């Protein structure tokens, strides 16, 4: 597919010494519209949209956004749930050479305003159901708003992108970008300080998708994948949306996840692949206890957080499908390692490094350099390859601390065995130091997940006057089960070393979750650490 726009003077390769190559994430949808024109790209409720239709609608949206001043390098924020308008807006901005700034749907107005200001967004495209907070945030940041999914008869409010698109001239195709040009700015939810915007470049995102399809996943044209991972997050955006569209697969969108709805949709559409975070697997297993129907899954993918082996075993028994666990971060686009499909998965590991990416273990004590350790030795996981971000927006010092000697320092502790299989032990900051002994919460969670009355669990450290830190656990009890905290403590005491087992177990209705489904342990520490 050719481009409407020649490379502009600011992209002079010869002058910049960067060559003449160009690439665009927008090509993912544009090329599939050529190759899979009449295949269904997206299903939302009763509405199915083909690849040709989706690209035509995207080009019309791009024409409307161009009329509003969006062009090369323009940063456009989008606050949209898992519906067809997410890919329409996402690829429309990229087709114009702009930069997409996804905003997660749980943020409040002041948090939205921070993202808009920090990213330098020139515009917010906001879905009607999220306008209450989105419009307030945009007003605080003094950023104009365009809406989608607002009923046509609604008076007042922001201009509707659907109407603007009807009056606009669609773009013909996408604008070429340099491989290193920023395509997305994704805000990481740090445990301290303000979120940082990780800049993902076109090359890293396109390479990620190609490697996932050619050498990692098994996605095929015509496959049906449940789109329940939030698309504003890197896992859903890259692994579900971009990879599925590149393959010519169909995404069955789930605007708001719950286990019963997800299972019903999987059965209705007979989905072959499921991608989720561990909390989604817990919910699916609970739903499976109420609904005997099953989809014909080939396999499932888990990421975003560690999934206990007990959950993998239970899912295999309930769904007759293997969970392949991977590992990555926003800063690595995101997948860095994976239990490759086609090779027997090794539960308890996050597989091997994907093609073109190197993963090693480094001494975490050296902050100014990366000193690699021998295989089998516990240390900090470091990553380098085509998948690394450009850096943190406006934060050169944070970028310099994160990327040292060309390696991205993950802050995760792990090991690599002689065959290259990686085990993530825990986050450095989540490690508990009790009486001078290191306690890794994930190890305790693996055992706790085997308790018959425990549906979900999280282990964390709380301050203790005598021991420095004490090990604590929060658990969600299985439906109809009766669990006594003292009995749970006794269960753990019999199975792990005395310095590791929690002396305190709290029963909660639900674990606090972030937008990607990760357990927010800092909230548990704040709640139970007093």
C-alpha positions as CSV (number, residue, x, y, z in Angstrom):
1,X,0.0,0.0,0.0
2,X,1.4,3.4,-1.0
3,X,1.2,6.6,1.0
4,X,-0.5,9.9,0.2
5,X,2.3,11.9,1.9
6,X,5.9,12.0,0.9
7,X,8.5,12.1,3.6
8,X,8.7,15.6,4.8
9,X,11.8,17.8,5.3
10,X,11.8,17.0,9.0
11,X,12.2,13.4,8.0
12,X,15.2,13.9,5.8
13,X,17.0,10.6,6.2
14,X,20.2,11.6,4.5
15,X,20.5,14.7,6.7
16,X,19.6,12.9,9.8
17,X,21.8,9.9,9.0
18,X,18.9,7.5,9.8
19,X,18.3,6.0,6.3
20,X,15.1,6.1,4.3
21,X,13.0,3.3,5.9
22,X,9.5,4.0,7.1
23,X,6.9,2.1,9.0
24,X,3.5,2.7,10.7
25,X,1.4,0.8,13.2
26,X,-1.6,2.0,11.1
27,X,-0.4,-0.5,8.4
28,X,-1.7,-3.3,10.6
29,X,-5.3,-2.4,9.9
30,X,-4.7,-1.0,6.4
31,X,-3.0,-4.1,5.1
32,X,-5.5,-6.5,6.7
33,X,-8.3,-4.4,5.1
34,X,-6.7,-5.4,1.8
35,X,-6.0,-9.0,2.6
36,X,-9.1,-9.9,4.7
37,X,-11.6,-7.3,3.5
38,X,-14.7,-9.3,4.1
39,X,-13.7,-11.1,7.2
40,X,-15.2,-9.8,10.5
41,X,-12.7,-7.7,12.4
42,X,-14.8,-6.7,15.4
43,X,-18.0,-7.9,17.1
44,X,-19.7,-5.7,19.6
45,X,-23.0,-7.1,20.8
46,X,-25.1,-7.9,17.7
47,X,-23.0,-5.7,15.4
48,X,-20.2,-7.2,13.3
49,X,-17.8,-5.0,11.4
50,X,-15.6,-6.3,8.6
51,X,-12.0,-5.2,8.0
52,X,-13.0,-3.2,4.9
53,X,-15.7,-1.4,6.9
54,X,-13.4,-0.8,9.9
55,X,-10.7,0.7,7.7
56,X,-13.2,2.9,5.8
57,X,-14.6,4.2,9.0
58,X,-11.1,4.8,10.4
59,X,-10.1,6.8,7.3
60,X,-13.3,8.9,7.7
61,X,-12.4,9.5,11.4
62,X,-8.9,10.4,10.3
63,X,-10.3,12.9,7.8
64,X,-12.3,14.6,10.6
65,X,-9.4,14.7,13.0
66,X,-7.2,16.1,10.2
67,X,-9.7,18.9,9.9
68,X,-9.3,19.6,13.6
69,X,-5.5,20.0,13.2
70,X,-4.3,16.5,14.0
71,X,-1.2,15.7,12.0
72,X,2.3,14.3,12.3
73,X,3.5,14.3,15.9
74,X,0.1,15.6,17.3
75,X,-0.7,13.9,20.5
76,X,-4.3,12.8,20.8
77,X,-5.6,11.3,24.1
78,X,-8.5,8.7,23.9
79,X,-10.8,7.6,26.7
80,X,-12.7,4.8,25.2
81,X,-13.7,1.3,26.4
82,X,-13.5,-1.9,24.5
83,X,-15.8,-1.1,21.6
84,X,-15.3,-0.7,17.8
85,X,-14.6,3.0,18.3
86,X,-11.3,2.2,20.1
87,X,-9.6,0.8,17.0
88,X,-11.3,3.4,14.8
89,X,-9.8,6.3,16.8
90,X,-6.5,4.6,17.5
91,X,-5.6,3.8,13.9
92,X,-7.1,7.1,12.7
93,X,-4.6,9.1,14.8
94,X,-1.7,6.8,13.7
95,X,-2.8,7.1,10.1
96,X,-2.3,10.8,10.3
97,X,1.2,10.4,11.8
98,X,-0.1,11.4,15.3
99,X,0.7,9.9,18.7
100,X,-2.0,8.0,20.6
101,X,-2.3,8.6,24.3
102,X,-4.7,6.0,25.7
103,X,-6.3,7.0,29.0
104,X,-7.6,4.2,31.2
105,X,-11.3,4.2,32.0
106,X,-11.0,4.2,35.8
107,X,-9.3,7.5,36.2
108,X,-11.0,10.4,37.8
109,X,-11.0,14.0,36.4
110,X,-7.8,15.2,38.1
111,X,-5.9,12.1,37.1
112,X,-7.1,12.5,33.5
113,X,-6.0,16.1,33.6
114,X,-2.5,15.0,34.7
115,X,-2.2,12.7,31.7
116,X,-3.4,15.3,29.3
117,X,-1.0,17.9,30.6
118,X,2.0,15.7,31.0
119,X,1.6,14.2,27.5
120,X,0.9,17.5,25.8
121,X,-2.2,16.2,24.3
122,X,-3.9,18.6,21.8
123,X,-7.3,16.8,21.9
124,X,-9.2,14.2,23.9
125,X,-11.6,11.8,22.1
126,X,-13.9,10.6,24.8
127,X,-16.7,8.0,24.8
128,X,-20.1,9.2,26.0
129,X,-20.3,6.8,29.0
130,X,-17.0,8.3,30.3
131,X,-17.6,12.0,29.5
132,X,-18.5,12.9,33.1
133,X,-14.9,12.5,34.3
134,X,-13.3,12.9,30.8
135,X,-14.9,16.3,30.1
136,X,-14.0,17.6,33.6
137,X,-10.4,16.4,33.2
138,X,-10.1,18.0,29.8
139,X,-11.5,21.3,31.2
140,X,-8.9,21.2,34.0
141,X,-6.2,20.7,31.4
142,X,-7.7,23.2,29.0
143,X,-7.8,20.5,26.2
144,X,-10.7,20.4,23.7
145,X,-12.9,17.3,23.6
146,X,-14.6,15.4,20.8
147,X,-17.1,12.6,21.7
148,X,-18.0,9.2,20.3
149,X,-20.9,7.0,21.4
150,X,-23.1,9.9,22.3
151,X,-26.7,9.6,20.9
152,X,-27.3,11.7,17.9
153,X,-30.3,13.5,19.4
154,X,-28.3,14.7,22.4
155,X,-28.2,18.5,22.7
156,X,-25.1,20.3,23.9
157,X,-21.8,18.7,24.8
158,X,-18.8,18.2,22.7
159,X,-18.9,17.7,18.9
160,X,-19.6,14.1,17.8
161,X,-16.8,12.5,15.9
162,X,-19.3,10.4,14.0
163,X,-21.0,13.5,12.6
164,X,-17.7,15.2,11.8
165,X,-16.5,12.1,9.9
166,X,-19.7,12.2,7.7
167,X,-18.8,15.7,6.6
168,X,-15.1,15.1,6.2
169,X,-13.1,13.8,3.3
170,X,-11.5,10.4,4.3
171,X,-7.8,10.1,4.1
172,X,-6.6,7.7,1.4
173,X,-4.1,5.8,3.5
174,X,-1.6,6.3,6.3
175,X,1.4,8.7,6.6
176,X,4.8,7.0,6.7
177,X,6.8,7.4,9.9
178,X,10.4,6.8,10.8
179,X,10.9,3.5,12.7
180,X,12.0,5.4,15.9
181,X,9.1,7.9,15.8
182,X,6.8,7.7,18.8
183,X,3.5,6.0,18.1
184,X,2.0,5.7,21.6
185,X,2.5,7.1,25.1
186,X,1.3,4.7,27.7
187,X,1.2,5.8,31.3
188,X,2.7,3.3,33.8
189,X,1.0,3.1,37.2
190,X,4.0,3.4,39.5
191,X,3.8,2.6,43.2
192,X,5.2,6.0,44.1
193,X,5.1,9.4,42.5
194,X,3.2,10.4,39.4
195,X,2.7,7.9,36.5
196,X,5.3,8.1,33.7
197,X,4.6,8.1,30.0
198,X,6.4,5.3,28.2
199,X,7.0,6.2,24.6
200,X,6.5,3.2,22.2
201,X,7.9,3.6,18.7
202,X,6.4,2.3,15.5
203,X,9.2,-0.2,14.9
204,X,8.9,-1.8,18.4
205,X,5.2,-2.1,18.1
206,X,5.2,-3.6,14.6
207,X,8.1,-5.9,15.4
208,X,6.3,-7.1,18.5
209,X,3.2,-8.1,16.5
210,X,5.2,-9.8,13.8
211,X,7.3,-11.8,16.2
212,X,4.2,-12.8,18.2
213,X,2.5,-14.1,15.1
214,X,5.5,-15.8,13.4
215,X,7.3,-17.3,16.4
216,X,5.3,-17.0,19.6
217,X,1.5,-17.2,19.5
218,X,-0.7,-19.3,17.2
219,X,-3.2,-16.8,15.8
220,X,-4.8,-17.5,12.5
221,X,-7.0,-15.7,10.0
222,X,-10.6,-16.3,11.0
223,X,-9.8,-17.1,14.7
224,X,-12.2,-15.6,17.2
225,X,-10.6,-14.0,20.3
226,X,-12.4,-12.6,23.3
227,X,-11.4,-9.0,23.6
228,X,-11.8,-8.6,27.4
229,X,-8.3,-7.2,28.2
230,X,-8.6,-3.4,28.3
231,X,-7.4,-1.9,25.1
232,X,-6.1,1.2,26.8
233,X,-3.5,-1.1,28.4
234,X,-0.5,-2.5,26.6
235,X,-1.4,-6.2,27.0
236,X,-4.8,-5.8,25.3
237,X,-3.7,-3.2,22.8
238,X,-0.8,-5.2,21.4
239,X,-1.6,-8.8,22.1
240,X,-5.3,-8.7,21.5
241,X,-6.0,-5.9,19.1
242,X,-2.8,-5.4,17.0
243,X,-1.9,-9.0,16.9
244,X,-5.4,-10.2,16.0
245,X,-5.9,-7.6,13.3
246,X,-2.5,-8.4,11.8
247,X,-3.6,-12.1,11.7
248,X,-7.0,-11.3,10.2
249,X,-8.8,-12.7,13.3
250,X,-12.0,-11.6,14.8
251,X,-12.2,-9.8,18.2
252,X,-15.4,-10.3,20.2
253,X,-15.3,-7.1,22.3
254,X,-16.2,-7.1,26.0
255,X,-16.6,-3.5,27.2
256,X,-16.8,-4.6,30.9
257,X,-15.5,-8.0,32.1
258,X,-17.2,-10.4,34.3
259,X,-16.8,-14.2,34.4
260,X,-20.3,-15.2,33.5
261,X,-20.6,-12.8,30.6
262,X,-17.2,-13.7,29.3
263,X,-17.9,-17.5,29.4
264,X,-21.3,-17.0,27.7
265,X,-19.7,-14.9,24.9
266,X,-16.9,-17.5,24.5
267,X,-19.5,-20.2,24.0
268,X,-21.8,-18.2,21.8
269,X,-18.9,-17.3,19.4
270,X,-16.9,-20.5,20.0
271,X,-13.7,-18.6,20.6
272,X,-10.5,-20.4,20.0
273,X,-8.1,-18.2,22.0
274,X,-8.5,-16.5,25.4
275,X,-6.1,-13.8,26.7
276,X,-6.4,-12.6,30.2
277,X,-4.8,-11.6,33.5
278,X,-4.9,-14.0,36.5
279,X,-8.0,-12.4,38.0
280,X,-9.9,-13.1,34.8
281,X,-9.0,-16.8,35.1
282,X,-10.3,-16.9,38.7
283,X,-13.6,-15.4,37.4
284,X,-13.8,-17.8,34.5
285,X,-13.3,-20.8,36.8
286,X,-16.0,-19.5,39.1
287,X,-18.3,-19.1,36.2
288,X,-17.5,-22.6,34.9
289,X,-18.8,-23.9,38.2
290,X,-22.2,-22.4,37.4
291,X,-22.3,-22.9,33.6
292,X,-21.4,-26.3,32.1
293,X,-21.1,-25.0,28.5
294,X,-17.5,-24.7,27.1
295,X,-15.9,-23.1,24.0
296,X,-13.5,-25.1,21.9
297,X,-10.4,-23.3,23.1
298,X,-7.1,-24.2,21.5
299,X,-5.1,-22.5,24.2
300,X,-5.1,-19.5,26.5
301,X,-2.6,-16.8,27.3
302,X,-1.9,-15.2,30.7
303,X,0.2,-12.2,31.5
304,X,0.2,-9.0,33.5
305,X,0.9,-10.8,36.8
306,X,2.0,-14.2,38.0
307,X,-0.6,-16.9,37.7
308,X,-0.4,-19.7,40.3
309,X,0.2,-23.2,39.0
310,X,-2.9,-24.4,40.8
311,X,-5.0,-22.1,38.7
312,X,-3.3,-23.3,35.5
313,X,-4.1,-26.9,36.6
314,X,-7.8,-26.0,37.4
315,X,-8.3,-24.3,34.1
316,X,-6.8,-27.2,32.1
317,X,-9.3,-29.5,33.9
318,X,-12.3,-27.2,33.4
319,X,-11.6,-26.0,29.8
320,X,-9.4,-28.7,28.4
321,X,-6.9,-26.0,27.3
322,X,-3.4,-25.1,28.4
323,X,-2.6,-21.7,29.7
324,X,0.7,-20.3,28.2
325,X,2.2,-17.7,30.5
326,X,4.3,-14.8,29.3
327,X,6.1,-11.9,30.8
328,X,6.7,-8.3,29.9
329,X,6.1,-4.7,30.8
330,X,4.7,-1.5,29.2
331,X,8.3,-0.5,28.6
332,X,8.9,-3.7,26.5
333,X,5.9,-3.3,24.2
334,X,5.0,-5.6,26.2
335,X,6.0,-9.2,25.6
336,X,9.6,-10.1,26.4
337,X,9.2,-13.8,27.1
338,X,6.6,-16.5,26.6
339,X,5.8,-20.2,26.8
340,X,5.7,-20.5,23.1
341,X,2.6,-22.1,21.6
342,X,3.6,-25.4,19.9
343,X,6.0,-26.2,22.6
344,X,4.9,-27.9,25.9
345,X,4.3,-25.1,28.4
346,X,6.2,-25.2,31.6
347,X,3.9,-23.9,34.4
348,X,5.6,-21.8,36.9
349,X,7.9,-20.2,34.3
350,X,7.2,-17.4,31.9
351,X,8.9,-19.3,29.1
352,X,11.9,-18.1,27.0
353,X,12.8,-14.8,25.5
354,X,10.9,-14.1,22.3
355,X,12.8,-13.8,18.9
356,X,15.2,-10.9,18.8
357,X,15.0,-10.1,22.5
358,X,17.7,-10.9,25.1
359,X,16.9,-11.5,28.7
360,X,19.5,-12.0,31.4
361,X,19.9,-11.8,35.1
362,X,21.9,-8.9,36.6
363,X,23.3,-8.0,40.0
364,X,20.6,-5.7,41.5
365,X,23.1,-4.0,43.8
366,X,24.8,-2.1,41.0
367,X,22.6,0.8,39.9
368,X,25.2,2.5,37.6
369,X,26.0,-0.6,35.4
370,X,24.6,-3.9,34.4
371,X,26.7,-6.8,35.7
372,X,25.3,-10.1,34.4
373,X,25.1,-13.2,36.7
374,X,25.5,-16.9,35.9
375,X,22.5,-19.1,35.0
376,X,20.5,-20.2,38.0
377,X,21.5,-17.3,40.2
378,X,18.8,-15.0,41.6
379,X,19.0,-11.4,40.4
380,X,17.3,-8.6,38.6
381,X,15.7,-9.4,35.2
382,X,17.2,-7.2,32.5
383,X,16.0,-7.0,28.8
384,X,17.3,-5.6,25.6
385,X,16.1,-5.9,22.0
386,X,13.7,-4.4,19.4
387,X,10.9,-4.2,21.9
388,X,12.3,-1.4,24.2
389,X,10.5,1.9,24.6
390,X,12.1,5.2,23.4
391,X,12.1,6.3,27.0
392,X,9.9,8.1,29.5
393,X,8.4,11.3,28.2
394,X,10.0,14.4,29.7
395,X,11.9,12.2,32.2
396,X,15.5,11.8,31.0
397,X,16.8,10.9,34.5
398,X,14.2,8.2,35.0
399,X,15.0,6.9,31.5
400,X,18.7,6.8,32.4
401,X,18.0,4.9,35.6
402,X,15.7,2.4,33.8
403,X,17.9,1.7,30.7
404,X,21.6,1.1,31.7
405,X,24.2,-0.1,29.2
406,X,21.4,-0.7,26.7
407,X,19.5,-3.0,29.1
408,X,16.1,-2.2,30.6
409,X,16.1,-2.8,34.3
410,X,12.8,-4.4,35.2
411,X,12.9,-4.2,38.9
412,X,11.8,-7.9,38.9
413,X,13.7,-10.6,40.6
414,X,14.1,-13.9,38.8
415,X,16.3,-16.8,37.5
416,X,17.1,-18.3,34.2
417,X,17.9,-22.0,33.9
418,X,20.3,-23.7,31.6
419,X,17.6,-24.2,28.9
420,X,16.7,-20.5,29.0
421,X,13.4,-20.8,30.9
422,X,12.7,-17.8,33.1
423,X,11.1,-17.8,36.5
424,X,9.9,-14.5,38.0
425,X,10.3,-14.7,41.7
426,X,8.9,-11.3,42.6
427,X,9.1,-7.6,42.3
428,X,12.1,-6.2,44.1
429,X,9.9,-3.7,45.9
430,X,7.4,-6.4,46.9
431,X,10.0,-8.6,48.6
432,X,9.5,-8.9,52.3
433,X,12.4,-8.7,54.8
434,X,11.5,-10.6,57.9
435,X,14.2,-11.0,60.6
436,X,16.8,-10.5,57.9
437,X,15.3,-13.3,55.7
438,X,14.0,-12.6,52.2
439,X,10.4,-13.7,51.7
440,X,9.0,-13.6,48.1
441,X,5.3,-13.2,48.1
442,X,4.7,-15.1,44.9
443,X,6.2,-18.3,46.5
444,X,3.8,-18.0,49.4
445,X,0.9,-17.2,47.0
446,X,1.6,-20.4,45.0
447,X,1.0,-22.5,48.2
448,X,-1.9,-20.4,49.4
449,X,-3.7,-20.9,46.1
450,X,-3.8,-24.6,46.7
451,X,-6.0,-24.2,49.8
452,X,-9.4,-25.5,48.8
453,X,-11.3,-22.6,50.3
454,X,-9.2,-19.8,48.7
455,X,-10.4,-18.3,45.5
456,X,-7.9,-15.4,45.2
457,X,-5.0,-14.3,47.4
458,X,-2.3,-11.7,47.8
459,X,0.7,-11.8,50.1
460,X,2.4,-8.6,51.3
461,X,4.6,-7.2,54.0
462,X,3.5,-4.9,56.8
463,X,5.8,-3.0,59.2
464,X,6.6,-4.8,62.5
465,X,8.5,-3.5,65.5
466,X,10.3,-6.7,66.3
467,X,10.8,-8.4,62.9
468,X,11.1,-5.4,60.7
469,X,8.4,-6.7,58.4
470,X,5.7,-9.3,59.0
471,X,4.2,-11.5,56.3
472,X,0.4,-10.9,55.8
473,X,-2.1,-12.3,53.3
474,X,-5.5,-11.2,52.0
475,X,-7.8,-13.9,50.7
476,X,-11.1,-14.0,48.9
477,X,-13.0,-17.1,49.9
478,X,-14.6,-19.5,47.4
479,X,-18.4,-19.3,47.1
480,X,-20.1,-21.5,49.8
481,X,-16.8,-22.3,51.5
482,X,-16.2,-21.6,55.2
483,X,-12.6,-20.5,55.9
484,X,-11.1,-19.7,59.3
485,X,-7.9,-17.5,59.1
486,X,-6.2,-19.6,61.8
487,X,-6.8,-22.7,59.8
488,X,-5.3,-21.1,56.7
489,X,-2.2,-20.1,58.7
490,X,-1.9,-23.7,59.9
491,X,-2.2,-24.9,56.3
492,X,0.7,-22.7,55.3
493,X,2.8,-23.4,58.4
494,X,2.8,-27.1,57.4
495,X,4.0,-26.4,53.9
496,X,6.6,-23.6,54.0
497,X,9.5,-22.5,56.2
498,X,8.7,-20.8,59.5
499,X,9.9,-17.4,58.4
500,X,7.8,-17.4,55.2
501,X,4.3,-18.2,56.3
502,X,1.9,-15.3,57.1
503,X,1.1,-14.7,60.7
504,X,-1.9,-12.6,59.7
505,X,-4.6,-13.6,57.2
506,X,-7.4,-11.1,56.3
507,X,-10.6,-12.2,54.6
508,X,-11.8,-9.6,52.0
509,X,-14.7,-9.4,49.6
510,X,-12.4,-8.5,46.7
511,X,-8.8,-7.7,46.1
512,X,-8.0,-4.1,44.9
513,X,-7.2,-4.2,41.2
514,X,-5.5,-1.8,38.8
515,X,-6.7,-1.1,35.3
516,X,-4.8,-4.1,33.9
517,X,-6.1,-6.5,36.5
518,X,-3.0,-6.5,38.7
519,X,-3.5,-6.6,42.5
520,X,-2.7,-3.3,44.0
521,X,-0.6,-4.5,47.0
522,X,0.1,-1.0,48.1
523,X,-3.6,-0.5,48.9
524,X,-3.5,-3.7,51.0
525,X,-0.4,-2.4,52.9
526,X,-2.2,0.9,53.5
527,X,-5.3,-0.9,54.7
528,X,-3.8,-3.5,56.9
529,X,-0.4,-2.1,57.7
530,X,-1.5,0.1,60.6
